[in-house]
Amino acid sequence: MTTTKNFTVTGMSCSHCESAVRSELAELNGIQEISVSAAAGELTVTLAEGAEVPEAAIIEAVDDAGYQAEPAS
């Protein structure tokens, strides 16, 4: 069973921003799918079956791309 984690991302304004976030997240092992929308300020990360990627690692990757993320409530 895969796990999905949702985040709110601030600071993105265009497709280049989305690409930067995707690039940073792609470096994390265990991520199967990345869906990011600058317009909505949303990020959804789907983990591969059995993978464990801490939310802190995802938030740090988004921070490395130059944006701020927090778990969606």
A tleap script that builds the chain and sets N, CA, C and O, in Angstrom:
source leaprc.protein.ff14SB
mol = sequence {
  NMET THR THR THR LYS ASN PHE THR VAL THR
  GLY MET SER CYS SER HIE CYS GLU SER ALA
  VAL ARG SER GLU LEU ALA GLU LEU ASN GLY
  ILE GLN GLU ILE SER VAL SER ALA ALA ALA
  GLY GLU LEU THR VAL THR LEU ALA GLU GLY
  ALA GLU VAL PRO GLU ALA ALA ILE ILE GLU
  ALA VAL ASP ASP ALA GLY TYR GLN ALA GLU
  PRO ALA CSER
}
set mol.1.N position { 0.838 -1.180 0.000 }
set mol.1.CA position { 0.000 0.000 0.000 }
set mol.1.C position { 0.887 1.248 0.000 }
set mol.1.O position { 1.839 1.349 0.775 }
set mol.2.N position { 0.560 2.190 -0.877 }
set mol.2.CA position { 1.337 3.428 -0.938 }
set mol.2.C position { 0.794 4.426 0.082 }
set mol.2.O position { -0.352 4.332 0.523 }
set mol.3.N position { 1.633 5.365 0.438 }
set mol.3.CA position { 1.266 6.413 1.382 }
set mol.3.C position { 1.336 7.749 0.660 }
set mol.3.O position { 2.271 8.008 -0.097 }
set mol.4.N position { 0.338 8.597 0.901 }
set mol.4.CA position { 0.308 9.925 0.304 }
set mol.4.C position { 0.426 10.961 1.407 }
set mol.4.O position { -0.234 10.864 2.441 }
set mol.5.N position { 1.284 11.962 1.174 }
set mol.5.CA position { 1.454 13.058 2.128 }
set mol.5.C position { 1.162 14.368 1.408 }
set mol.5.O position { 1.657 14.610 0.308 }
set mol.6.N position { 0.351 15.208 2.045 }
set mol.6.CA position { -0.047 16.481 1.456 }
set mol.6.C position { 0.563 17.643 2.226 }
set mol.6.O position { 0.652 17.625 3.453 }
set mol.7.N position { 0.981 18.655 1.471 }
set mol.7.CA position { 1.613 19.830 2.051 }
set mol.7.C position { 1.069 21.097 1.415 }
set mol.7.O position { 0.608 21.088 0.273 }
set mol.8.N position { 1.129 22.174 2.159 }
set mol.8.CA position { 0.866 23.507 1.646 }
set mol.8.C position { 2.229 24.145 1.414 }
set mol.8.O position { 3.095 24.117 2.289 }
set mol.9.N position { 2.415 24.721 0.223 }
set mol.9.CA position { 3.703 25.333 -0.121 }
set mol.9.C position { 3.473 26.803 -0.443 }
set mol.9.O position { 2.586 27.145 -1.224 }
set mol.10.N position { 4.275 27.662 0.161 }
set mol.10.CA position { 4.174 29.087 -0.110 }
set mol.10.C position { 5.434 29.567 -0.827 }
set mol.10.O position { 6.526 29.026 -0.651 }
set mol.11.N position { 5.239 30.604 -1.643 }
set mol.11.CA position { 6.355 31.218 -2.344 }
set mol.11.C position { 6.455 30.832 -3.812 }
set mol.11.O position { 7.208 31.459 -4.557 }
set mol.12.N position { 5.719 29.824 -4.245 }
set mol.12.CA position { 5.767 29.417 -5.652 }
set mol.12.C position { 4.843 30.310 -6.485 }
set mol.12.O position { 3.777 30.719 -6.027 }
set mol.13.N position { 5.276 30.607 -7.730 }
set mol.13.CA position { 4.442 31.452 -8.573 }
set mol.13.C position { 4.345 30.986 -10.022 }
set mol.13.O position { 3.562 31.539 -10.795 }
set mol.14.N position { 5.137 29.966 -10.405 }
set mol.14.CA position { 5.137 29.572 -11.817 }
set mol.14.C position { 5.576 28.114 -11.979 }
set mol.14.O position { 5.874 27.424 -11.004 }
set mol.15.N position { 5.607 27.670 -13.238 }
set mol.15.CA position { 6.003 26.288 -13.511 }
set mol.15.C position { 7.484 26.054 -13.193 }
set mol.15.O position { 7.877 24.933 -12.869 }
set mol.16.N position { 8.298 27.093 -13.283 }
set mol.16.CA position { 9.719 26.948 -12.913 }
set mol.16.C position { 9.818 26.616 -11.420 }
set mol.16.O position { 10.641 25.793 -11.020 }
set mol.17.N position { 8.988 27.250 -10.606 }
set mol.17.CA position { 8.959 26.969 -9.168 }
set mol.17.C position { 8.586 25.497 -8.938 }
set mol.17.O position { 9.212 24.803 -8.136 }
set mol.18.N position { 7.563 25.042 -9.651 }
set mol.18.CA position { 7.141 23.646 -9.527 }
set mol.18.C position { 8.277 22.700 -9.894 }
set mol.18.O position { 8.495 21.692 -9.223 }
set mol.19.N position { 9.002 23.030 -10.966 }
set mol.19.CA position { 10.122 22.192 -11.408 }
set mol.19.C position { 11.231 22.141 -10.364 }
set mol.19.O position { 11.833 21.091 -10.140 }
set mol.20.N position { 11.498 23.279 -9.728 }
set mol.20.CA position { 12.537 23.326 -8.695 }
set mol.20.C position { 12.177 22.415 -7.529 }
set mol.20.O position { 13.030 21.697 -7.006 }
set mol.21.N position { 10.905 22.446 -7.124 }
set mol.21.CA position { 10.444 21.589 -6.030 }
set mol.21.C position { 10.551 20.116 -6.438 }
set mol.21.O position { 11.039 19.286 -5.671 }
set mol.22.N position { 10.089 19.804 -7.651 }
set mol.22.CA position { 10.169 18.417 -8.133 }
set mol.22.C position { 11.612 17.919 -8.152 }
set mol.22.O position { 11.884 16.786 -7.754 }
set mol.23.N position { 12.533 18.759 -8.611 }
set mol.23.CA position { 13.948 18.373 -8.686 }
set mol.23.C position { 14.514 18.008 -7.323 }
set mol.23.O position { 15.194 16.993 -7.175 }
set mol.24.N position { 14.231 18.836 -6.336 }
set mol.24.CA position { 14.745 18.565 -4.985 }
set mol.24.C position { 14.130 17.288 -4.410 }
set mol.24.O position { 14.829 16.475 -3.805 }
set mol.25.N position { 12.833 17.116 -4.599 }
set mol.25.CA position { 12.157 15.932 -4.048 }
set mol.25.C position { 12.587 14.654 -4.757 }
set mol.25.O position { 12.607 13.585 -4.148 }
set mol.26.N position { 12.927 14.755 -6.032 }
set mol.26.CA position { 13.339 13.572 -6.796 }
set mol.26.C position { 14.624 12.962 -6.236 }
set mol.26.O position { 14.915 11.793 -6.492 }
set mol.27.N position { 15.386 13.738 -5.481 }
set mol.27.CA position { 16.627 13.236 -4.891 }
set mol.27.C position { 16.389 12.369 -3.657 }
set mol.27.O position { 17.302 11.688 -3.190 }
set mol.28.N position { 15.167 12.393 -3.128 }
set mol.28.CA position { 14.852 11.580 -1.949 }
set mol.28.C position { 14.455 10.172 -2.382 }
set mol.28.O position { 13.626 10.002 -3.276 }
set mol.29.N position { 15.042 9.178 -1.753 }
set mol.29.CA position { 14.685 7.791 -2.048 }
set mol.29.C position { 13.315 7.463 -1.470 }
set mol.29.O position { 12.987 7.870 -0.355 }
set mol.30.N position { 12.526 6.731 -2.230 }
set mol.30.CA position { 11.235 6.265 -1.741 }
set mol.30.C position { 10.052 7.042 -2.265 }
set mol.30.O position { 8.907 6.658 -2.025 }
set mol.31.N position { 10.305 8.138 -2.985 }
set mol.31.CA position { 9.188 8.912 -3.527 }
set mol.31.C position { 8.830 8.351 -4.896 }
set mol.31.O position { 9.677 8.242 -5.783 }
set mol.32.N position { 7.569 8.002 -5.046 }
set mol.32.CA position { 7.075 7.390 -6.276 }
set mol.32.C position { 6.476 8.437 -7.205 }
set mol.32.O position { 6.663 8.368 -8.420 }
set mol.33.N position { 5.763 9.400 -6.649 }
set mol.33.CA position { 5.080 10.400 -7.479 }
set mol.33.C position { 5.062 11.740 -6.761 }
set mol.33.O position { 4.920 11.807 -5.540 }
set mol.34.N position { 5.210 12.811 -7.548 }
set mol.34.CA position { 5.197 14.172 -7.015 }
set mol.34.C position { 4.191 14.980 -7.820 }
set mol.34.O position { 4.279 15.050 -9.046 }
set mol.35.N position { 3.246 15.583 -7.135 }
set mol.35.CA position { 2.276 16.466 -7.776 }
set mol.35.C position { 2.359 17.809 -7.066 }
set mol.35.O position { 2.114 17.900 -5.863 }
set mol.36.N position { 2.707 18.859 -7.824 }
set mol.36.CA position { 2.881 20.173 -7.210 }
set mol.36.C position { 2.178 21.221 -8.065 }
set mol.36.O position { 2.262 21.190 -9.292 }
set mol.37.N position { 1.487 22.147 -7.408 }
set mol.37.CA position { 0.759 23.212 -8.095 }
set mol.37.C position { 1.106 24.552 -7.476 }
set mol.37.O position { 0.801 24.811 -6.312 }
set mol.38.N position { 1.755 25.410 -8.276 }
set mol.38.CA position { 2.071 26.757 -7.802 }
set mol.38.C position { 0.791 27.557 -7.600 }
set mol.38.O position { 0.670 28.306 -6.630 }
set mol.39.N position { -0.158 27.403 -8.506 }
set mol.39.CA position { -1.407 28.166 -8.432 }
set mol.39.C position { -2.190 27.857 -7.164 }
set mol.39.O position { -2.756 28.753 -6.539 }
set mol.40.N position { -2.216 26.582 -6.789 }
set mol.40.CA position { -2.966 26.165 -5.601 }
set mol.40.C position { -2.108 26.186 -4.343 }
set mol.40.O position { -2.640 26.157 -3.232 }
set mol.41.N position { -0.790 26.236 -4.502 }
set mol.41.CA position { 0.107 26.183 -3.346 }
set mol.41.C position { 0.064 24.837 -2.657 }
set mol.41.O position { 0.145 24.746 -1.432 }
set mol.42.N position { -0.066 23.783 -3.465 }
set mol.42.CA position { -0.212 22.438 -2.903 }
set mol.42.C position { 0.854 21.488 -3.430 }
set mol.42.O position { 1.317 21.605 -4.565 }
set mol.43.N position { 1.223 20.558 -2.585 }
set mol.43.CA position { 2.169 19.504 -2.933 }
set mol.43.C position { 1.628 18.190 -2.401 }
set mol.43.O position { 1.242 18.090 -1.237 }
set mol.44.N position { 1.603 17.182 -3.263 }
set mol.44.CA position { 1.228 15.835 -2.848 }
set mol.44.C position { 2.364 14.907 -3.237 }
set mol.44.O position { 2.795 14.880 -4.389 }
set mol.45.N position { 2.839 14.156 -2.272 }
set mol.45.CA position { 3.933 13.214 -2.488 }
set mol.45.C position { 3.398 11.811 -2.206 }
set mol.45.O position { 2.832 11.549 -1.144 }
set mol.46.N position { 3.587 10.922 -3.168 }
set mol.46.CA position { 3.188 9.532 -2.990 }
set mol.46.C position { 4.457 8.712 -2.801 }
set mol.46.O position { 5.364 8.743 -3.632 }
set mol.47.N position { 4.504 7.982 -1.698 }
set mol.47.CA position { 5.668 7.155 -1.388 }
set mol.47.C position { 5.494 5.762 -1.971 }
set mol.47.O position { 4.381 5.242 -2.051 }
set mol.48.N position { 6.599 5.171 -2.374 }
set mol.48.CA position { 6.575 3.793 -2.864 }
set mol.48.C position { 6.149 2.875 -1.731 }
set mol.48.O position { 6.304 3.204 -0.554 }
set mol.49.N position { 5.617 1.737 -2.096 }
set mol.49.CA position { 5.159 0.777 -1.091 }
set mol.49.C position { 6.289 0.410 -0.148 }
set mol.49.O position { 7.367 0.004 -0.582 }
set mol.50.N position { 6.038 0.556 1.144 }
set mol.50.CA position { 7.018 0.210 2.166 }
set mol.50.C position { 8.057 1.288 2.439 }
set mol.50.O position { 8.860 1.153 3.361 }
set mol.51.N position { 8.050 2.357 1.648 }
set mol.51.CA position { 9.047 3.420 1.837 }
set mol.51.C position { 8.642 4.312 3.008 }
set mol.51.O position { 7.461 4.545 3.266 }
set mol.52.N position { 9.654 4.795 3.696 }
set mol.52.CA position { 9.421 5.725 4.799 }
set mol.52.C position { 10.269 6.964 4.550 }
set mol.52.O position { 11.496 6.925 4.641 }
set mol.53.N position { 9.594 8.062 4.235 }
set mol.53.CA position { 10.268 9.340 4.040 }
set mol.53.C position { 9.672 10.302 5.063 }
set mol.53.O position { 8.489 10.630 4.975 }
set mol.54.N position { 10.454 10.754 6.016 }
set mol.54.CA position { 9.922 11.642 7.049 }
set mol.54.C position { 9.424 12.963 6.458 }
set mol.54.O position { 9.992 13.484 5.498 }
set mol.55.N position { 8.357 13.488 7.048 }
set mol.55.CA position { 7.841 14.788 6.602 }
set mol.55.C position { 8.928 15.854 6.672 }
set mol.55.O position { 8.981 16.744 5.824 }
set mol.56.N position { 9.787 15.770 7.673 }
set mol.56.CA position { 10.859 16.754 7.828 }
set mol.56.C position { 11.793 16.747 6.623 }
set mol.56.O position { 12.279 17.804 6.220 }
set mol.57.N position { 12.055 15.579 6.039 }
set mol.57.CA position { 12.925 15.483 4.870 }
set mol.57.C position { 12.266 16.128 3.652 }
set mol.57.O position { 12.936 16.772 2.844 }
set mol.58.N position { 10.962 15.954 3.526 }
set mol.58.CA position { 10.225 16.563 2.414 }
set mol.58.C position { 10.214 18.083 2.575 }
set mol.58.O position { 10.442 18.816 1.613 }
set mol.59.N position { 9.950 18.547 3.786 }
set mol.59.CA position { 9.939 19.987 4.058 }
set mol.59.C position { 11.314 20.587 3.801 }
set mol.59.O position { 11.419 21.682 3.250 }
set mol.60.N position { 12.362 19.885 4.193 }
set mol.60.CA position { 13.728 20.372 3.969 }
set mol.60.C position { 14.036 20.456 2.473 }
set mol.60.O position { 14.678 21.409 2.030 }
set mol.61.N position { 13.587 19.475 1.696 }
set mol.61.CA position { 13.817 19.492 0.245 }
set mol.61.C position { 13.114 20.684 -0.394 }
set mol.61.O position { 13.677 21.339 -1.271 }
set mol.62.N position { 11.892 20.968 0.039 }
set mol.62.CA position { 11.164 22.126 -0.484 }
set mol.62.C position { 11.896 23.409 -0.089 }
set mol.62.O position { 11.996 24.344 -0.883 }
set mol.63.N position { 12.401 23.443 1.132 }
set mol.63.CA position { 13.174 24.595 1.603 }
set mol.63.C position { 14.435 24.780 0.749 }
set mol.63.O position { 14.797 25.907 0.409 }
set mol.64.N position { 15.095 23.684 0.407 }
set mol.64.CA position { 16.293 23.740 -0.442 }
set mol.64.C position { 15.961 24.306 -1.821 }
set mol.64.O position { 16.815 24.913 -2.466 }
set mol.65.N position { 14.729 24.109 -2.270 }
set mol.65.CA position { 14.295 24.651 -3.563 }
set mol.65.C position { 13.953 26.141 -3.451 }
set mol.65.O position { 13.776 26.822 -4.461 }
set mol.66.N position { 13.865 26.635 -2.220 }
set mol.66.CA position { 13.620 28.067 -2.019 }
set mol.66.C position { 12.210 28.419 -1.600 }
set mol.66.O position { 11.803 29.577 -1.698 }
set mol.67.N position { 11.456 27.430 -1.132 }
set mol.67.CA position { 10.050 27.658 -0.764 }
set mol.67.C position { 9.784 27.106 0.627 }
set mol.67.O position { 10.625 26.417 1.203 }
set mol.68.N position { 8.606 27.412 1.162 }
set mol.68.CA position { 8.252 26.946 2.503 }
set mol.68.C position { 7.092 25.956 2.386 }
set mol.68.O position { 6.117 26.193 1.672 }
set mol.69.N position { 7.226 24.850 3.102 }
set mol.69.CA position { 6.173 23.834 3.111 }
set mol.69.C position { 5.786 23.502 4.535 }
set mol.69.O position { 6.597 23.582 5.457 }
set mol.70.N position { 4.548 23.133 4.692 }
set mol.70.CA position { 4.065 22.612 5.979 }
set mol.70.C position { 2.999 21.584 5.684 }
set mol.70.O position { 2.305 21.676 4.671 }
set mol.71.N position { 2.860 20.597 6.566 }
set mol.71.CA position { 1.832 19.577 6.345 }
set mol.71.C position { 0.461 20.221 6.205 }
set mol.71.O position { 0.105 21.117 6.971 }
set mol.72.N position { -0.303 19.759 5.225 }
set mol.72.CA position { -1.669 20.278 5.039 }
set mol.72.C position { -2.548 19.736 6.144 }
set mol.72.O position { -2.399 18.592 6.574 }
set mol.73.N position { -3.464 20.571 6.596 }
set mol.73.CA position { -4.355 20.117 7.672 }
set mol.73.C position { -5.698 19.710 7.139 }
set mol.73.O position { -6.570 19.303 7.906 }
savepdb mol mol.pdb
quit
